[in-house]
Amino acid sequence: GGEPTLRDDLPELIAHAEALGQVTGLLTDGLRLADADYLNTLLQTGLDHLMLVLQPENEQAWQALRTVLLEDLHTTVHLTVTPENAARIPELLERLADMGANALSLSGTTTEVSETVQTAGELAAELGLSLVWDLPVPYSTRNPIALETEEDAPPDGAGRAWLYVEPDGDVLPAQGVNQVLGNLLRDEWEKVWGAE
């Protein structure tokens, strides 16, 4: 975890990934991207796409988003619905649509906002915002896809139907389950998959 734009060597890391032929995305609060020169440096070193975790109460975050949306960079805005901001979600989505956001990702913090998340997904579609849920964010049962299939019993699949991979390559059955099954950087897949 942590904010990647706090790393002084982020441009070098992106350039290294680019040299290896990798597609490079950034998951950030975006605040530092309000600086167009810094953003341009990241773009020139090979940044391919961006997920900006919006802090809607922070005007610098909106300024950063305005700066980013001027560039040819696919940007998904992630909005976390909380009990504190739930009433403002329609206004926030309209603002994002007016700004020309490429795509939207939604999640909720509690079951209390589940209905708001579902309604927000519907409003996003009406506003022409592409709703995506295949992004590198921590899994949340309060995401729009899970809410649509809520009546279905969730599968008991941790470690069998899905795995959680840490940045260092450690594989866990699920987020928050402190049982290392193996390491994708060091171990053969058969060892990781067969671990109990």
Order of alpha helices (4+ residues) and beta strands (2+ residues): alpha-beta-alpha-beta-alpha-beta-alpha-beta-alpha-beta-alpha-beta-beta-beta-alpha
